[in-house]
Amino acid sequence: MATTLTVTGNSRCTYSFSDGPAIGSLAESVEIRTTRSVENGTGAGQANVAWRNRVTISAGQSYSMDLLDLGATAFGFAGKVVVNTLKEFFVVVNTTTASRYVLVGVIGPSDTTGYSARVNRGGDYRVADYQDGWAVTNGVNNVLYIANPSAGSVEIDVLVVGVGSTADT
């Protein structure tokens, strides 16, 4: 059976600021927005695999994702998703308890000295490049780690979109 993937992504941030100085007034309103529709395929501006998972990471533990061997979670079938080119990576921290956070992109499961982003309670982290993406190489950058150095557990949602393949097992 042929598979088809369609992705629609939206990011929007707006603010309005005003100040009333002694003479006159200042006001500024800004909106930054990106919207994309990604078609099924393997070229620039396309993707053909997606994967998601909801995970609870215990205090002091980490979660690892091997992009070349992700357990299939869609439709409840047993299989795997292989991502050869990563096009989007999205992490949402569902936990809202004070002082809970995760470190995304840590060096390894027990080394949190370097990381891509700290995502606090209720926050999210997203990176996307649908034109070129990032090549995934076995033994080099195929495993992504998310660490929880917090004093309690943290629930996260993870989404991966890219170019690759799916297989039943």
C-alpha positions as CSV (number, residue, x, y, z in Angstrom):
1,M,0.0,0.0,0.0
2,A,1.4,3.4,-0.9
3,T,1.8,5.9,1.9
4,T,1.3,9.6,1.6
5,L,2.4,12.3,4.0
6,T,1.2,15.9,4.1
7,V,2.5,18.4,6.6
8,T,1.3,21.8,7.5
9,G,3.4,23.9,9.9
10,N,2.5,27.3,11.4
11,S,4.5,29.4,13.8
12,R,3.4,32.8,14.9
13,C,4.6,35.3,17.5
14,T,3.1,38.7,18.0
15,Y,3.7,41.5,20.5
16,S,2.5,45.0,21.1
17,F,4.4,47.5,23.2
18,S,3.6,51.0,24.1
19,D,5.2,53.6,26.4
20,G,4.1,57.1,27.3
21,P,7.2,59.2,27.7
22,A,7.0,62.8,29.0
23,I,6.5,64.2,25.4
24,G,4.5,62.2,22.9
25,S,4.1,58.4,22.9
26,L,5.8,55.4,21.5
27,A,4.1,52.3,20.1
28,E,5.2,49.2,18.2
29,S,3.4,46.1,17.1
30,V,5.2,43.2,15.5
31,E,4.2,39.9,14.0
32,I,6.6,37.2,12.9
33,R,5.0,34.3,11.1
34,T,6.0,31.2,9.1
35,T,3.6,29.0,7.3
36,R,4.5,26.0,5.2
37,S,2.7,23.2,3.4
38,V,5.0,20.3,2.7
39,E,4.2,17.8,0.0
40,N,4.9,14.1,-0.1
41,G,8.2,13.2,-1.6
42,T,12.0,13.1,-1.1
43,G,13.2,16.4,-2.6
44,A,13.5,20.0,-1.5
45,G,10.4,21.2,0.3
46,Q,9.1,17.6,0.7
47,A,9.0,14.8,3.3
48,N,7.7,11.3,3.3
49,V,7.9,10.0,6.9
50,A,6.7,11.3,10.3
51,W,6.9,9.9,13.8
52,R,5.6,11.0,17.1
53,N,5.7,9.8,20.7
54,R,4.6,10.9,24.2
55,V,7.2,10.0,26.8
56,T,7.6,10.5,30.5
57,I,11.3,10.9,31.5
58,S,12.0,10.1,35.1
59,A,14.1,12.5,37.2
60,G,17.8,12.3,36.3
61,Q,17.2,10.1,33.3
62,S,17.3,10.6,29.5
63,Y,15.4,9.6,26.5
64,S,17.1,8.5,23.3
65,M,15.7,8.3,19.7
66,D,17.7,6.5,17.0
67,L,16.5,8.2,13.9
68,L,17.4,5.1,11.8
69,D,15.3,2.8,14.0
70,L,12.2,4.6,15.5
71,G,9.5,2.3,16.7
72,A,6.4,2.9,14.7
73,T,3.6,4.5,16.8
74,A,1.1,5.5,14.1
75,F,-2.0,3.4,13.4
76,G,-0.9,1.0,16.2
77,F,1.1,-1.3,13.9
78,A,4.4,-3.0,14.7
79,G,7.1,-1.6,12.6
80,K,9.7,1.1,12.3
81,V,10.4,4.4,10.8
82,V,13.8,5.2,9.3
83,V,14.7,8.9,8.9
84,N,17.6,9.4,6.5
85,T,17.2,13.2,6.3
86,L,15.7,15.1,9.2
87,K,13.4,18.0,8.1
88,E,11.7,18.9,11.4
89,F,12.2,18.2,15.1
90,F,9.7,19.4,17.7
91,V,9.6,18.9,21.4
92,V,6.8,20.0,23.7
93,V,7.1,19.8,27.5
94,N,3.6,19.0,28.8
95,T,4.6,19.1,32.5
96,T,3.7,22.4,34.2
97,T,5.2,21.8,37.6
98,A,7.7,24.5,38.7
99,S,11.4,23.7,38.3
100,R,10.8,20.9,35.7
101,Y,12.6,21.1,32.4
102,V,14.5,19.0,29.8
103,L,17.7,19.6,27.9
104,V,17.3,18.8,24.2
105,G,20.2,17.6,22.1
106,V,22.5,16.6,25.0
107,I,25.9,15.1,24.1
108,G,25.0,11.7,25.5
109,P,22.6,10.0,27.9
110,S,24.7,10.9,30.9
111,D,26.5,14.0,29.7
112,T,24.4,17.2,30.0
113,T,27.3,19.6,29.8
114,G,26.3,20.6,26.3
115,Y,22.9,20.8,24.7
116,S,20.9,22.6,22.0
117,A,18.1,24.0,24.1
118,R,16.7,24.0,27.6
119,V,12.9,23.7,27.5
120,N,11.1,24.7,30.7
121,R,7.7,23.5,31.9
122,G,5.0,24.2,29.4
123,G,7.6,25.2,26.7
124,D,8.5,23.9,23.3
125,Y,11.5,23.7,21.0
126,R,11.2,23.4,17.2
127,V,13.7,23.4,14.4
128,A,12.8,22.9,10.8
129,D,14.6,23.0,7.4
130,Y,12.3,21.6,4.7
131,Q,14.5,22.7,1.8
132,D,17.6,20.7,2.6
133,G,17.2,19.1,6.0
134,W,20.0,17.4,7.9
135,A,21.6,14.1,6.7
136,V,21.4,11.4,9.3
137,T,24.5,9.2,9.4
138,N,24.8,6.0,11.4
139,G,27.2,6.3,14.3
140,V,27.6,10.0,13.8
141,N,24.3,11.9,14.4
142,N,21.6,9.2,14.3
143,V,20.7,9.3,18.0
144,L,19.1,12.3,19.6
145,Y,19.0,12.6,23.4
146,I,16.7,14.5,25.7
147,A,17.7,14.6,29.3
148,N,15.7,15.4,32.4
149,P,18.0,16.8,35.1
150,S,14.9,18.0,37.1
151,A,14.0,16.7,40.6
152,G,10.8,15.0,39.2
153,S,9.5,13.4,36.1
154,V,8.7,15.3,32.9
155,E,6.2,14.4,30.2
156,I,7.1,15.4,26.6
157,D,5.7,15.1,23.1
158,V,8.2,14.5,20.4
159,L,7.6,14.9,16.6
160,V,10.1,14.0,13.8
161,V,9.5,14.6,10.1
162,G,11.8,13.8,7.3
163,V,12.8,11.7,4.3
164,G,13.2,8.0,4.8
165,S,11.1,4.8,4.9
166,T,8.7,2.8,7.0
167,A,8.5,-0.9,7.4
168,D,6.3,-3.5,9.0
169,T,8.1,-5.9,11.3
